[in-house]
Amino acid sequence: MGERIAIHPVSPQPRLLARAVDAVKRGQLLVAPSDAGYLLAWGVDALKAEERVQRMRGLDSKHPFTLLCASLSEMGRLAKLDDAAFRIVKPLVPGPFTFILPVSSDLPRRFKQAKRKVIGCRIPDHTVLLALMGECGTPLLSTSIEFDEDSPDRQDPEDVAERVLRDVDLMLDAGECAAGPTSVVDLSDDEPRVLRQGAVPVNL
């Protein structure tokens, strides 16, 4: 059973953030609030945590997870943002939007070894999650928490804890968060496409 920590959603306590940062650095699996429901998050090199997620979600080893970035500059370092893509992304971040982008040469080695050509990236608009990434100094990998069709938004911490706390190491409980899912925009080709309209629709 994972530990559940109540953290302030607007002014997260530094000592609690420090515990979460330590968990990330030790390769643990976290539940964190976002601007599109609670999500699972782990360090880029935390392979055992990722394997746990794959088992929880019934996913294979090739499933593409989303890269959470703390800033537009970090996103631009890990993925290719040409002028056209930049003009679309800039007014939407931070926010509940996932962008499918071509990978850059600075992508972590494990993604290069998988020969990924594109990657999903987003900059979440949630103080706790942004603070966590800022303190870690690195991007995080993430995926949504799977519920049945009657509970698609993953907003309520009580429901989330009941669903996944037994399978994770730490949950940052910041109270109810915004609805999900994210809108997904494919910017990997010449013509941008909206692959999914989320709780906050996007118009290109």
Long-range contacts (C-beta under 8 A, 24 or more apart in sequence): 1-165, 1-166, 2-29, 2-31, 2-165, 2-166, 2-167, 2-168, 2-169, 2-170, 2-171, 3-169, 3-170, 3-171, 4-161, 4-165, 4-170, 4-171, 4-173, 5-170, 5-171, 5-172, 5-173, 6-173, 6-174, 7-128, 7-172, 7-173, 7-174, 8-174, 9-33, 9-126, 9-127, 9-128, 9-174, 9-175, 9-177, 10-127, 11-127, 12-127, 12-128, 12-131, 12-132, 12-174, 16-172, 17-128, 17-131, 17-132, 17-135, 18-135, 19-170, 20-132, 20-135, 20-170, 20-172, 21-132, 21-135, 21-136, 23-169, 23-170, 24-132, 24-136, 24-140, 25-136, 28-168, 28-169, 28-170, 29-53, 29-167, 29-168, 29-169, 29-170, 30-168, 30-169, 30-170, 30-171, 30-172, 31-145, 31-160, 31-161, 31-164, 31-165, 31-168, 31-170, 31-171, 31-172, 32-128, 32-129, 32-132, 32-142, 32-171, 32-172, 33-126, 33-128, 33-129, 33-157, 33-172, 33-173, 33-174, 33-175, 33-177, 34-96, 34-124, 34-126, 34-129, 34-142, 34-177, 34-178, 34-180, 35-94, 35-95, 35-96, 35-124, 35-125, 35-126, 35-177, 35-178, 36-96, 36-124, 36-144, 36-178, 36-179, 36-180, 36-181, 36-182, 36-198, 36-199, 37-144, 37-145, 37-153, 37-154, 37-155, 37-177, 37-178, 37-179, 37-180, 37-181, 38-145, 38-154, 38-155, 38-157, 38-160, 38-177, 39-142, 39-143, 39-144, 39-145, 39-154, 40-142, 40-143, 40-144, 40-145, 40-164, 40-168, 41-68, 41-129, 41-132, 41-140, 41-141, 41-142, 42-140, 42-141, 42-142, 43-136, 43-138, 43-140, 43-141, 44-108, 44-110, 44-138, 44-139, 44-140, 44-141, 45-108, 45-110, 46-141, 47-110, 50-141, 52-167, 53-143, 56-146, 56-164, 56-167, 57-143, 57-146, 62-114, 64-116, 64-118, 64-119, 64-120, 65-120, 65-141, 65-142, 65-143, 66-98, 66-120, 66-121, 66-122, 66-141, 66-142, 66-143, 67-119, 67-120, 67-121, 67-122, 67-139, 67-140, 67-141, 67-142, 68-121, 68-122, 68-123, 68-124, 68-129, 68-133, 68-139, 68-140, 68-141, 68-142, 69-121, 69-122, 69-123, 69-133, 69-139, 70-123, 70-130, 70-133, 70-134, 70-139, 71-123, 72-123, 74-139, 75-99, 75-101, 75-121, 75-123, 76-104, 77-104, 77-106, 78-103, 78-104, 78-106, 78-107, 78-108, 78-119, 78-121, 78-139, 79-103, 79-104, 79-107, 79-119, 79-121, 80-104, 84-187, 84-192, 85-187, 85-192, 88-185, 88-187, 88-192, 88-204, 89-187, 92-202, 93-122, 93-123, 93-125, 94-123, 94-124, 94-125, 94-130, 95-123, 95-124, 95-125, 95-200, 96-122, 96-124, 96-125, 96-178, 96-180, 96-181, 96-182, 96-183, 96-198, 96-199, 96-200, 97-122, 97-182, 97-183, 97-184, 97-185, 97-198, 97-200, 97-202, 98-122, 98-182, 98-183, 98-184, 98-185, 99-184, 99-185, 99-187, 100-184, 100-185, 100-186, 100-187, 100-188, 100-195, 101-187, 101-188, 102-188, 117-188, 118-188, 120-184, 122-182, 126-174, 126-177, 126-178, 128-172, 128-174, 132-172, 144-180, 144-181, 152-180, 152-181, 153-179, 153-180, 153-199, 154-180, 155-179, 155-180
